[in-house]
């Protein structure tokens, strides 16, 4: 991609784009102005952040490499599992909840 003086660069992103930044943040760009990232990088923490800023999304995209959806899902499973397993005297109970829709994307 080239940039002329006074002209912004255009990026072609295939959605959803799963990536990891060079400093280890996993994220998925779902739409041109919507991205979700795993934010907490601590030993026992786990959390998501949603971004709706196109410049912030482009910054993440430019400083990342693409990963597969399966790799992204594995990271989420591992981080969530580690978070709950490190809470003293805790146990994970997964039970079905009525009227909950499965989140999907095309």
N, CA, C and O atoms as CSV, one atom per row, in Angstrom:
chain,resi,resn,atom,element,x,y,z
A,1,UNK,N,N,0.836,-1.168,0.000
A,1,UNK,CA,C,0.000,0.000,0.000
A,1,UNK,C,C,0.883,1.234,0.000
A,1,UNK,O,O,1.892,1.298,0.703
A,2,UNK,N,N,0.499,2.174,-0.772
A,2,UNK,CA,C,1.275,3.402,-0.855
A,2,UNK,C,C,0.437,4.555,-0.333
A,2,UNK,O,O,-0.789,4.485,-0.247
A,3,UNK,N,N,1.137,5.598,0.006
A,3,UNK,CA,C,0.459,6.767,0.535
A,3,UNK,C,C,1.007,7.994,-0.160
A,3,UNK,O,O,2.217,8.219,-0.160
A,4,UNK,N,N,0.130,8.793,-0.752
A,4,UNK,CA,C,0.519,10.044,-1.372
A,4,UNK,C,C,0.339,11.163,-0.356
A,4,UNK,O,O,-0.409,11.023,0.611
A,5,UNK,N,N,1.022,12.258,-0.583
A,5,UNK,CA,C,0.941,13.378,0.354
A,5,UNK,C,C,-0.501,13.868,0.462
A,5,UNK,O,O,-1.128,14.202,-0.544
A,6,UNK,N,N,-1.020,13.907,1.690
A,6,UNK,CA,C,-2.372,14.386,1.930
A,6,UNK,C,C,-3.467,13.355,1.691
A,6,UNK,O,O,-4.647,13.670,1.846
A,7,UNK,N,N,-3.102,12.129,1.316
A,7,UNK,CA,C,-4.090,11.091,1.045
A,7,UNK,C,C,-3.937,9.993,2.096
A,7,UNK,O,O,-2.831,9.516,2.349
A,8,UNK,N,N,-5.051,9.598,2.703
A,8,UNK,CA,C,-5.009,8.541,3.711
A,8,UNK,C,C,-4.899,7.181,3.041
A,8,UNK,O,O,-5.395,6.971,1.934
A,9,UNK,N,N,-4.237,6.260,3.737
A,9,UNK,CA,C,-4.103,4.902,3.215
A,9,UNK,C,C,-5.409,4.147,3.407
A,9,UNK,O,O,-6.112,4.342,4.399
A,10,UNK,N,N,-5.721,3.295,2.460
A,10,UNK,CA,C,-6.913,2.455,2.558
A,10,UNK,C,C,-6.473,1.032,2.878
A,10,UNK,O,O,-5.508,0.529,2.303
A,11,UNK,N,N,-7.180,0.392,3.791
A,11,UNK,CA,C,-6.861,-0.969,4.195
A,11,UNK,C,C,-8.006,-1.888,3.811
A,11,UNK,O,O,-9.175,-1.572,4.036
A,12,UNK,N,N,-7.666,-3.009,3.239
A,12,UNK,CA,C,-8.660,-4.024,2.890
A,12,UNK,C,C,-8.636,-5.076,3.988
A,12,UNK,O,O,-7.673,-5.831,4.117
A,13,UNK,N,N,-9.707,-5.118,4.781
A,13,UNK,CA,C,-9.817,-6.071,5.881
A,13,UNK,C,C,-10.968,-7.004,5.569
A,13,UNK,O,O,-12.083,-6.555,5.302
A,14,UNK,N,N,-10.703,-8.301,5.602
A,14,UNK,CA,C,-11.763,-9.290,5.436
A,14,UNK,C,C,-12.352,-9.588,6.804
A,14,UNK,O,O,-11.645,-10.018,7.715
A,15,UNK,N,N,-13.666,-9.352,6.942
A,15,UNK,CA,C,-14.339,-9.512,8.228
A,15,UNK,C,C,-14.948,-10.890,8.357
A,15,UNK,O,O,-15.458,-11.406,7.363
A,16,UNK,N,N,-14.927,-11.505,9.498
A,16,UNK,CA,C,-14.219,-11.083,10.696
A,16,UNK,C,C,-12.717,-11.347,10.547
A,16,UNK,O,O,-12.299,-12.329,9.933
A,17,UNK,N,N,-11.927,-10.454,11.118
A,17,UNK,CA,C,-10.464,-10.570,11.102
A,17,UNK,C,C,-10.012,-10.879,12.520
A,17,UNK,O,O,-10.184,-10.063,13.425
A,18,UNK,N,N,-9.440,-12.045,12.709
A,18,UNK,CA,C,-8.902,-12.453,14.009
A,18,UNK,C,C,-7.413,-12.160,14.002
A,18,UNK,O,O,-6.712,-12.525,13.058
A,19,UNK,N,N,-6.922,-11.504,15.047
A,19,UNK,CA,C,-5.514,-11.149,15.061
A,19,UNK,C,C,-4.927,-11.118,16.450
A,19,UNK,O,O,-5.626,-11.182,17.461
A,20,UNK,N,N,-3.602,-11.015,16.456
A,20,UNK,CA,C,-2.847,-10.814,17.691
A,20,UNK,C,C,-1.846,-9.701,17.415
A,20,UNK,O,O,-1.141,-9.721,16.406
A,21,UNK,N,N,-1.792,-8.730,18.323
A,21,UNK,CA,C,-0.837,-7.644,18.160
A,21,UNK,C,C,0.550,-8.144,18.543
A,21,UNK,O,O,0.698,-9.201,19.156
A,22,UNK,N,N,1.553,-7.373,18.175
A,22,UNK,CA,C,2.917,-7.783,18.468
A,22,UNK,C,C,3.228,-7.764,19.962
A,22,UNK,O,O,4.220,-8.347,20.399
A,23,UNK,N,N,2.380,-7.092,20.748
A,23,UNK,CA,C,2.579,-7.124,22.205
A,23,UNK,C,C,1.609,-8.076,22.901
A,23,UNK,O,O,1.485,-8.032,24.125
A,24,UNK,N,N,0.909,-8.947,22.137
A,24,UNK,CA,C,0.166,-10.049,22.725
A,24,UNK,C,C,-1.314,-9.853,22.977
A,24,UNK,O,O,-1.909,-10.651,23.701
A,25,UNK,N,N,-1.940,-8.826,22.413
A,25,UNK,CA,C,-3.376,-8.621,22.605
A,25,UNK,C,C,-4.130,-9.334,21.487
A,25,UNK,O,O,-3.889,-9.091,20.304
A,26,UNK,N,N,-5.044,-10.214,21.879
A,26,UNK,CA,C,-5.870,-10.933,20.903
A,26,UNK,C,C,-7.132,-10.125,20.640
A,26,UNK,O,O,-7.702,-9.543,21.563
A,27,UNK,N,N,-7.569,-10.086,19.387
A,27,UNK,CA,C,-8.742,-9.293,19.041
A,27,UNK,C,C,-9.425,-9.851,17.806
A,27,UNK,O,O,-8.854,-10.661,17.075
A,28,UNK,N,N,-10.673,-9.403,17.581
A,28,UNK,CA,C,-11.411,-9.734,16.368
A,28,UNK,C,C,-12.083,-8.455,15.880
A,28,UNK,O,O,-12.788,-7.783,16.632
A,29,UNK,N,N,-11.855,-8.130,14.610
A,29,UNK,CA,C,-12.521,-6.989,13.985
A,29,UNK,C,C,-13.748,-7.553,13.284
A,29,UNK,O,O,-13.632,-8.361,12.363
A,30,UNK,N,N,-14.913,-7.123,13.725
A,30,UNK,CA,C,-16.165,-7.685,13.230
A,30,UNK,C,C,-16.734,-6.858,12.082
A,30,UNK,O,O,-17.272,-7.409,11.122
A,31,UNK,N,N,-16.617,-5.553,12.182
A,31,UNK,CA,C,-17.106,-4.617,11.179
A,31,UNK,C,C,-16.087,-3.496,11.045
A,31,UNK,O,O,-15.174,-3.395,11.865
A,32,UNK,N,N,-16.225,-2.648,10.024
A,32,UNK,CA,C,-15.250,-1.558,9.863
A,32,UNK,C,C,-15.073,-0.692,11.108
A,32,UNK,O,O,-13.981,-0.176,11.346
A,33,UNK,N,N,-16.126,-0.526,11.903
A,33,UNK,CA,C,-16.021,0.324,13.090
A,33,UNK,C,C,-16.360,-0.425,14.374
A,33,UNK,O,O,-16.860,0.181,15.321
A,34,UNK,N,N,-16.097,-1.741,14.426
A,34,UNK,CA,C,-16.400,-2.496,15.644
A,34,UNK,C,C,-15.389,-3.621,15.836
A,34,UNK,O,O,-15.180,-4.443,14.943
A,35,UNK,N,N,-14.762,-3.646,17.015
A,35,UNK,CA,C,-13.744,-4.628,17.333
A,35,UNK,C,C,-13.881,-5.024,18.802
A,35,UNK,O,O,-14.250,-4.205,19.643
A,36,UNK,N,N,-13.579,-6.291,19.102
A,36,UNK,CA,C,-13.561,-6.787,20.476
A,36,UNK,C,C,-12.159,-7.316,20.750
A,36,UNK,O,O,-11.591,-8.044,19.936
A,37,UNK,N,N,-11.603,-6.945,21.905
A,37,UNK,CA,C,-10.252,-7.369,22.266
A,37,UNK,C,C,-10.252,-7.965,23.663
A,37,UNK,O,O,-11.043,-7.573,24.521
A,38,UNK,N,N,-9.348,-8.927,23.882
A,38,UNK,CA,C,-9.110,-9.442,25.226
A,38,UNK,C,C,-8.135,-8.469,25.862
A,38,UNK,O,O,-6.979,-8.380,25.446
A,39,UNK,N,N,-8.594,-7.743,26.864
A,39,UNK,CA,C,-7.836,-6.611,27.382
A,39,UNK,C,C,-6.917,-6.918,28.540
A,39,UNK,O,O,-5.792,-6.419,28.573
A,40,UNK,N,N,-7.347,-7.705,29.474
A,40,UNK,CA,C,-6.574,-7.873,30.710
A,40,UNK,C,C,-5.452,-8.875,30.473
A,40,UNK,O,O,-5.710,-10.026,30.121
A,41,UNK,N,N,-4.230,-8.449,30.662
A,41,UNK,CA,C,-3.070,-9.311,30.426
A,41,UNK,C,C,-2.442,-9.800,31.739
A,41,UNK,O,O,-1.351,-10.371,31.726
A,42,UNK,N,N,-3.111,-9.582,32.850
A,42,UNK,CA,C,-2.567,-9.977,34.151
A,42,UNK,C,C,-2.620,-11.474,34.381
A,42,UNK,O,O,-3.180,-12.217,33.576
A,43,UNK,N,N,-2.040,-11.906,35.474
A,43,UNK,CA,C,-1.969,-13.324,35.801
A,43,UNK,C,C,-3.349,-13.917,36.059
A,43,UNK,O,O,-3.651,-15.008,35.577
A,44,UNK,N,N,-4.185,-13.214,36.809
A,44,UNK,CA,C,-5.474,-13.759,37.206
A,44,UNK,C,C,-6.655,-13.034,36.577
A,44,UNK,O,O,-7.801,-13.367,36.880
A,45,UNK,N,N,-6.416,-12.067,35.722
A,45,UNK,CA,C,-7.508,-11.279,35.172
A,45,UNK,C,C,-7.992,-11.781,33.824
A,45,UNK,O,O,-7.295,-12.512,33.119
A,46,UNK,N,N,-9.197,-11.372,33.489
A,46,UNK,CA,C,-9.793,-11.750,32.216
A,46,UNK,C,C,-10.874,-10.733,31.898
A,46,UNK,O,O,-11.730,-10.459,32.739
A,47,UNK,N,N,-10.848,-10.175,30.707
A,47,UNK,CA,C,-11.874,-9.215,30.347
A,47,UNK,C,C,-11.840,-8.865,28.875
A,47,UNK,O,O,-10.840,-9.086,28.191
A,48,UNK,N,N,-12.943,-8.315,28.398
A,48,UNK,CA,C,-13.067,-7.901,27.009
A,48,UNK,C,C,-13.257,-6.399,26.955
A,48,UNK,O,O,-13.739,-5.783,27.906
A,49,UNK,N,N,-12.874,-5.821,25.836
A,49,UNK,CA,C,-13.156,-4.413,25.565
A,49,UNK,C,C,-13.681,-4.321,24.144
A,49,UNK,O,O,-13.204,-5.024,23.253
A,50,UNK,N,N,-14.656,-3.462,23.934
A,50,UNK,CA,C,-15.200,-3.238,22.599
A,50,UNK,C,C,-14.766,-1.850,22.140
A,50,UNK,O,O,-14.835,-0.883,22.898
A,51,UNK,N,N,-14.325,-1.767,20.909
A,51,UNK,CA,C,-13.894,-0.498,20.328
A,51,UNK,C,C,-14.783,-0.168,19.142
A,51,UNK,O,O,-15.119,-1.041,18.342
A,52,UNK,N,N,-15.162,1.102,19.035
A,52,UNK,CA,C,-15.956,1.545,17.889
A,52,UNK,C,C,-15.256,2.698,17.167
A,52,UNK,O,O,-15.902,3.467,16.455
A,53,UNK,N,N,-13.969,2.816,17.343
A,53,UNK,CA,C,-13.178,3.866,16.728
A,53,UNK,C,C,-12.389,3.293,15.554
A,53,UNK,O,O,-11.530,2.433,15.747
A,54,UNK,N,N,-12.672,3.760,14.348
A,54,UNK,CA,C,-11.966,3.263,13.161
A,54,UNK,C,C,-10.453,3.495,13.261
A,54,UNK,O,O,-9.693,2.587,12.926
A,55,UNK,N,N,-9.975,4.675,13.709
A,55,UNK,CA,C,-8.516,4.841,13.842
A,55,UNK,C,C,-7.892,3.837,14.807
A,55,UNK,O,O,-6.795,3.341,14.549
A,56,UNK,N,N,-8.569,3.528,15.913
A,56,UNK,CA,C,-8.049,2.545,16.878
A,56,UNK,C,C,-8.015,1.150,16.243
A,56,UNK,O,O,-7.064,0.395,16.446
A,57,UNK,N,N,-9.049,0.815,15.480
A,57,UNK,CA,C,-9.113,-0.482,14.811
A,57,UNK,C,C,-7.994,-0.613,13.790
A,57,UNK,O,O,-7.350,-1.660,13.711
A,58,UNK,N,N,-7.754,0.424,13.013
A,58,UNK,CA,C,-6.670,0.404,12.019
A,58,UNK,C,C,-5.318,0.253,12.708
A,58,UNK,O,O,-4.436,-0.440,12.201
A,59,UNK,N,N,-5.152,0.899,13.863
A,59,UNK,CA,C,-3.896,0.770,14.616
A,59,UNK,C,C,-3.662,-0.681,15.033
A,59,UNK,O,O,-2.554,-1.198,14.885
A,60,UNK,N,N,-4.696,-1.337,15.551
A,60,UNK,CA,C,-4.583,-2.748,15.919
A,60,UNK,C,C,-4.250,-3.587,14.683
A,60,UNK,O,O,-3.364,-4.440,14.726
A,61,UNK,N,N,-4.959,-3.341,13.594
A,61,UNK,CA,C,-4.773,-4.113,12.356
A,61,UNK,C,C,-3.350,-3.965,11.821
A,61,UNK,O,O,-2.722,-4.955,11.446
A,62,UNK,N,N,-2.851,-2.756,11.786
A,62,UNK,CA,C,-1.513,-2.499,11.238
A,62,UNK,C,C,-0.409,-3.171,12.045
A,62,UNK,O,O,0.621,-3.550,11.489
A,63,UNK,N,N,-0.612,-3.319,13.333
A,63,UNK,CA,C,0.422,-3.857,14.214
A,63,UNK,C,C,0.078,-5.269,14.683
A,63,UNK,O,O,0.273,-5.606,15.850
A,64,UNK,N,N,-0.440,-6.095,13.760
A,64,UNK,CA,C,-0.856,-7.436,14.144
A,64,UNK,C,C,-0.543,-8.441,13.048
A,64,UNK,O,O,-0.143,-8.100,11.935
A,65,UNK,N,N,-0.746,-9.694,13.421
A,65,UNK,CA,C,-0.728,-10.757,12.419
A,65,UNK,C,C,-2.039,-11.516,12.554
A,65,UNK,O,O,-2.609,-11.594,13.641
A,66,UNK,N,N,-2.509,-12.071,11.457
A,66,UNK,CA,C,-3.787,-12.765,11.441
A,66,UNK,C,C,-3.644,-14.150,12.052
A,66,UNK,O,O,-2.635,-14.830,11.861
A,67,UNK,N,N,-4.681,-14.559,12.798
A,67,UNK,CA,C,-4.760,-15.898,13.361
A,67,UNK,C,C,-6.104,-16.495,12.944
A,67,UNK,O,O,-6.945,-15.802,12.371
A,68,UNK,N,N,-6.300,-17.764,13.231
A,68,UNK,CA,C,-7.561,-18.411,12.872
A,68,UNK,C,C,-8.599,-18.189,13.974
A,68,UNK,O,O,-8.270,-17.820,15.102
A,69,UNK,N,N,-9.843,-18.421,13.615
A,69,UNK,CA,C,-10.932,-18.323,14.588
A,69,UNK,C,C,-10.728,-19.338,15.706
A,69,UNK,O,O,-10.984,-19.034,16.871
A,70,UNK,N,N,-10.272,-20.532,15.368
A,70,UNK,CA,C,-10.042,-21.573,16.361
A,70,UNK,C,C,-8.961,-21.153,17.366
A,70,UNK,O,O,-9.106,-21.396,18.564
A,71,UNK,N,N,-7.891,-20.531,16.891
A,71,UNK,CA,C,-6.846,-20.056,17.798
A,71,UNK,C,C,-7.403,-19.004,18.761
A,71,UNK,O,O,-7.098,-19.021,19.953
A,72,UNK,N,N,-8.212,-18.100,18.238
A,72,UNK,CA,C,-8.825,-17.060,19.065
A,72,UNK,C,C,-9.718,-17.678,20.137
A,72,UNK,O,O,-9.661,-17.281,21.302
A,73,UNK,N,N,-10.538,-18.645,19.744
A,73,UNK,CA,C,-11.434,-19.307,20.693
A,73,UNK,C,C,-10.654,-20.070,21.758
A,73,UNK,O,O,-11.050,-20.078,22.924
A,74,UNK,N,N,-9.561,-20.704,21.376
A,74,UNK,CA,C,-8.737,-21.430,22.349
A,74,UNK,C,C,-8.155,-20.495,23.400
A,74,UNK,O,O,-8.096,-20.841,24.580
A,75,UNK,N,N,-7.724,-19.312,22.976
A,75,UNK,CA,C,-7.170,-18.335,23.919
A,75,UNK,C,C,-8.241,-17.908,24.918
A,75,UNK,O,O,-7.978,-17.815,26.117
A,76,UNK,N,N,-9.451,-17.650,24.418
A,76,UNK,CA,C,-10.543,-17.247,25.311
A,76,UNK,C,C,-10.842,-18.355,26.314
A,76,UNK,O,O,-10.992,-18.085,27.506
A,77,UNK,N,N,-10.931,-19.602,25.844
A,77,UNK,CA,C,-11.210,-20.722,26.745
A,77,UNK,C,C,-10.139,-20.853,27.813
A,77,UNK,O,O,-10.451,-21.047,28.988
A,78,UNK,N,N,-8.880,-20.750,27.415
A,78,UNK,CA,C,-7.779,-20.891,28.371
A,78,UNK,C,C,-7.775,-19.768,29.397
A,78,UNK,O,O,-7.634,-20.020,30.594
A,79,UNK,N,N,-7.930,-18.525,28.934
A,79,UNK,CA,C,-7.897,-17.394,29.863
A,79,UNK,C,C,-9.085,-17.420,30.816
A,79,UNK,O,O,-8.924,-17.154,32.007
A,80,UNK,N,N,-10.273,-17.736,30.312
A,80,UNK,CA,C,-11.456,-17.801,31.184
A,80,UNK,C,C,-11.311,-18.944,32.175
A,80,UNK,O,O,-11.633,-18.783,33.352
A,81,UNK,N,N,-10.834,-20.094,31.721
A,81,UNK,CA,C,-10.637,-21.232,32.619
A,81,UNK,C,C,-9.627,-20.933,33.703
A,81,UNK,O,O,-9.851,-21.267,34.867
A,82,UNK,N,N,-8.507,-20.302,33.338
A,82,UNK,CA,C,-7.487,-19.936,34.329
A,82,UNK,C,C,-8.031,-18.943,35.350
A,82,UNK,O,O,-7.733,-19.031,36.541
A,83,UNK,N,N,-8.829,-18.001,34.866
A,83,UNK,CA,C,-9.408,-17.009,35.768
A,83,UNK,C,C,-10.276,-17.681,36.838
A,83,UNK,O,O,-10.103,-17.421,38.029
A,84,UNK,N,N,-11.202,-18.538,36.418
A,84,UNK,CA,C,-12.101,-19.183,37.382
A,84,UNK,C,C,-11.383,-20.209,38.243
A,84,UNK,O,O,-11.743,-20.386,39.407
A,85,UNK,N,N,-10.388,-20.881,37.710
A,85,UNK,CA,C,-9.659,-21.881,38.489
A,85,UNK,C,C,-8.784,-21.258,39.564
A,85,UNK,O,O,-8.408,-21.940,40.517
A,86,UNK,N,N,-8.448,-19.972,39.435
A,86,UNK,CA,C,-7.598,-19.312,40.419
A,86,UNK,C,C,-8.378,-18.639,41.534
A,86,UNK,O,O,-7.773,-18.061,42.436
A,87,UNK,N,N,-9.683,-18.696,41.499
A,87,UNK,CA,C,-10.494,-18.148,42.584
A,87,UNK,C,C,-10.582,-19.219,43.669
A,87,UNK,O,O,-11.051,-20.325,43.398
A,88,UNK,N,N,-10.140,-18.914,44.893
A,88,UNK,CA,C,-10.167,-19.921,45.962
A,88,UNK,C,C,-11.572,-20.454,46.219
A,88,UNK,O,O,-12.547,-19.702,46.217
A,89,UNK,N,N,-11.656,-21.739,46.436
A,89,UNK,CA,C,-12.900,-22.435,46.763
A,89,UNK,C,C,-13.992,-22.204,45.718
A,89,UNK,O,O,-15.169,-22.075,46.054
A,90,UNK,N,N,-13.595,-22.154,44.474
A,90,UNK,CA,C,-14.596,-21.939,43.421
A,90,UNK,C,C,-14.731,-23.189,42.564
A,90,UNK,O,O,-13.822,-24.014,42.474
A,91,UNK,N,N,-15.877,-23.298,41.950
A,91,UNK,CA,C,-16.084,-24.361,40.989
A,91,UNK,C,C,-16.930,-23.794,39.857
A,91,UNK,O,O,-17.753,-22.903,40.063
A,92,UNK,N,N,-16.717,-24.316,38.681
A,92,UNK,CA,C,-17.455,-23.856,37.513
A,92,UNK,C,C,-18.625,-24.797,37.299
A,92,UNK,O,O,-18.445,-26.003,37.130
A,93,UNK,N,N,-19.817,-24.241,37.309
A,93,UNK,CA,C,-21.027,-25.026,37.071
A,93,UNK,C,C,-21.673,-24.452,35.816
A,93,UNK,O,O,-22.115,-23.303,35.793
A,94,UNK,N,N,-21.716,-25.262,34.791
A,94,UNK,CA,C,-22.340,-24.839,33.547
A,94,UNK,C,C,-23.704,-25.492,33.458
A,94,UNK,O,O,-23.819,-26.715,33.382
A,95,UNK,N,N,-24.725,-24.668,33.468
A,95,UNK,CA,C,-26.078,-25.194,33.365
A,95,UNK,C,C,-26.811,-24.423,32.278
A,95,UNK,O,O,-26.537,-23.242,32.063
A,96,UNK,N,N,-27.734,-25.075,31.596
A,96,UNK,CA,C,-28.460,-24.386,30.524
A,96,UNK,C,C,-29.340,-23.273,31.076
A,96,UNK,O,O,-29.942,-23.402,32.141
A,97,UNK,N,N,-29.398,-22.197,30.338
A,97,UNK,CA,C,-30.228,-21.060,30.710
A,97,UNK,C,C,-31.287,-20.889,29.632
A,97,UNK,O,O,-30.972,-20.829,28.444
A,98,UNK,N,N,-32.529,-20.811,30.052
A,98,UNK,CA,C,-33.609,-20.675,29.080
A,98,UNK,C,C,-33.583,-19.288,28.448
A,98,UNK,O,O,-33.170,-18.311,29.071
A,99,UNK,N,N,-34.028,-19.225,27.210
A,99,UNK,CA,C,-34.185,-17.984,26.467
A,99,UNK,C,C,-32.867,-17.245,26.216
A,99,UNK,O,O,-32.871,-16.020,26.093
A,100,UNK,N,N,-31.765,-17.946,26.139
A,100,UNK,CA,C,-30.489,-17.340,25.812
A,100,UNK,C,C,-30.168,-17.682,24.365
A,100,UNK,O,O,-30.198,-18.848,23.974
A,101,UNK,N,N,-29.860,-16.659,23.574
A,101,UNK,CA,C,-29.534,-16.873,22.172
A,101,UNK,C,C,-28.038,-17.042,22.026
A,101,UNK,O,O,-27.261,-16.397,22.731
A,102,UNK,N,N,-27.634,-17.902,21.118
A,102,UNK,CA,C,-26.229,-18.096,20.806
A,102,UNK,C,C,-25.771,-16.952,19.926
A,102,UNK,O,O,-26.400,-16.664,18.908
A,103,UNK,N,N,-24.688,-16.297,20.302
A,103,UNK,CA,C,-24.163,-15.205,19.501
A,103,UNK,C,C,-23.408,-15.767,18.305
A,103,UNK,O,O,-22.499,-16.582,18.460
A,104,UNK,N,N,-23.784,-15.336,17.140
A,104,UNK,CA,C,-23.121,-15.802,15.924
A,104,UNK,C,C,-22.826,-14.612,15.034
A,104,UNK,O,O,-23.368,-13.523,15.224
A,105,UNK,N,N,-21.970,-14.833,14.074
A,105,UNK,CA,C,-21.704,-13.806,13.047
A,105,UNK,C,C,-21.547,-14.525,11.724
A,105,UNK,O,O,-21.245,-15.718,11.685
A,106,UNK,N,N,-21.749,-13.809,10.664
A,106,UNK,CA,C,-21.676,-14.410,9.337
A,106,UNK,C,C,-20.281,-14.328,8.781
A,106,UNK,O,O,-20.032,-14.787,7.667
